[in-house]
């Protein structure tokens, strides 16, 4: 059995560090990803990484997660309650215009397989 809390913390640290090699290593090639608030959905690692890179380098370069408020685990599942913030530098249709400071409380549902690979990532908030 894997430690979903430790894996969730690894994901948060890699995201904040813009460590896309580590993020890629954490994700299954056919990851099931969705950010329901923004209507985003992807079914593969490359599209998820493309989205995360665009955010990190083009749209919201200072984006980051705060330390999680709570991580609740059951089996290989971690439910992470966390604040995300950043300042947009590019237009993000349906999200924000340049110069807007964003701060959003998220609930992220992360499901890992028995090898500790992220197979499902759902964001709400």
C-alpha positions as CSV (number, residue, x, y, z in Angstrom):
1,X,0.0,0.0,0.0
2,X,1.2,3.5,-0.8
3,X,1.3,6.6,1.4
4,X,-1.1,8.9,-0.3
5,X,-0.5,11.8,2.1
6,X,3.3,11.7,1.4
7,X,2.6,11.4,-2.4
8,X,0.2,14.4,-2.2
9,X,2.9,16.5,-0.4
10,X,5.4,15.4,-3.1
11,X,3.0,16.7,-5.8
12,X,2.5,20.0,-4.0
13,X,6.2,20.5,-3.6
14,X,6.9,19.6,-7.2
15,X,4.2,21.9,-8.4
16,X,5.5,24.8,-6.4
17,X,9.1,24.2,-7.5
18,X,8.0,24.0,-11.2
19,X,9.7,20.6,-11.2
20,X,7.9,19.2,-14.3
21,X,10.2,16.1,-14.5
22,X,9.0,15.1,-11.0
23,X,5.4,15.9,-11.8
24,X,5.7,13.7,-15.0
25,X,7.2,10.9,-12.9
26,X,4.3,11.1,-10.5
27,X,1.6,10.8,-13.2
28,X,0.3,7.9,-15.2
29,X,0.5,8.4,-19.0
30,X,-3.3,8.1,-19.1
31,X,-4.1,10.2,-16.0
32,X,-7.7,11.2,-15.6
33,X,-7.6,15.0,-14.8
34,X,-10.3,17.5,-14.4
35,X,-10.7,21.0,-12.9
36,X,-14.4,21.2,-12.7
37,X,-14.7,25.0,-11.9
38,X,-13.0,25.9,-15.2
39,X,-14.3,23.0,-17.3
40,X,-10.9,21.5,-18.0
41,X,-10.5,17.8,-18.6
42,X,-7.6,15.8,-19.9
43,X,-7.0,12.1,-20.3
44,X,-3.2,12.0,-20.7
45,X,-0.1,13.2,-18.9
46,X,1.2,15.4,-21.8
47,X,-1.9,17.5,-21.9
48,X,-1.9,18.0,-18.2
49,X,1.8,18.9,-18.2
50,X,1.2,21.4,-21.1
51,X,-1.6,23.0,-19.0
52,X,0.6,23.2,-15.9
53,X,3.6,24.6,-17.9
54,X,1.4,27.3,-19.5
55,X,0.2,28.3,-16.1
56,X,3.7,28.3,-14.6
57,X,5.5,30.1,-17.4
58,X,3.0,32.1,-19.4
59,X,-0.1,32.9,-17.4
60,X,0.6,32.9,-13.7
61,X,4.3,32.6,-13.0
62,X,4.0,33.2,-9.3
63,X,1.3,30.5,-8.8
64,X,1.7,28.3,-5.8
65,X,-0.1,26.1,-3.3
66,X,0.0,27.0,0.4
67,X,0.7,24.2,2.8
68,X,-2.5,22.0,2.8
69,X,-5.1,22.8,5.5
70,X,-6.0,19.1,5.6
71,X,-5.3,15.9,3.9
72,X,-7.8,13.1,4.4
73,X,-6.7,9.6,3.2
74,X,-8.5,6.4,2.5
75,X,-6.7,3.5,0.8
76,X,-4.8,5.0,-2.2
77,X,-6.9,8.2,-2.2
78,X,-5.9,11.6,-0.8
79,X,-8.4,14.5,-0.5
80,X,-6.4,17.7,-0.2
81,X,-7.9,20.9,1.1
82,X,-5.5,23.7,0.0
83,X,-5.2,27.3,-1.0
84,X,-3.8,28.2,-4.4
85,X,-2.9,31.7,-5.4
86,X,-1.1,33.7,-8.1
87,X,-1.2,36.9,-10.2
88,X,-2.2,36.6,-13.8
89,X,0.1,38.1,-16.4
90,X,-1.8,36.8,-19.5
91,X,-5.5,36.6,-20.3
92,X,-7.0,33.3,-19.2
93,X,-10.4,33.1,-20.8
94,X,-13.1,32.4,-18.3
95,X,-10.6,32.8,-15.4
96,X,-8.8,36.1,-15.2
97,X,-7.4,39.1,-17.0
98,X,-3.7,40.3,-16.6
99,X,-2.9,41.8,-13.3
100,X,-5.6,40.1,-11.3
101,X,-4.6,38.5,-8.0
102,X,-6.2,35.2,-7.5
103,X,-6.7,33.2,-4.3
104,X,-8.8,30.0,-4.5
105,X,-9.6,27.3,-1.9
106,X,-9.4,24.0,-3.7
107,X,-10.4,20.5,-2.8
108,X,-8.2,18.1,-4.8
109,X,-9.0,14.5,-5.0
110,X,-5.9,12.5,-5.8
111,X,-6.0,8.7,-6.5
112,X,-2.8,6.7,-6.8
113,X,-2.3,3.2,-8.0
114,X,-0.5,0.6,-5.9
115,X,2.8,1.7,-7.3
116,X,2.3,5.3,-6.1
117,X,1.5,6.7,-9.5
118,X,-1.2,9.4,-9.8
119,X,-4.0,8.0,-12.0
120,X,-6.7,10.5,-11.2
121,X,-6.6,14.2,-10.2
122,X,-9.8,16.1,-9.7
123,X,-9.9,19.8,-8.6
124,X,-13.0,21.5,-7.2
125,X,-13.0,25.2,-6.3
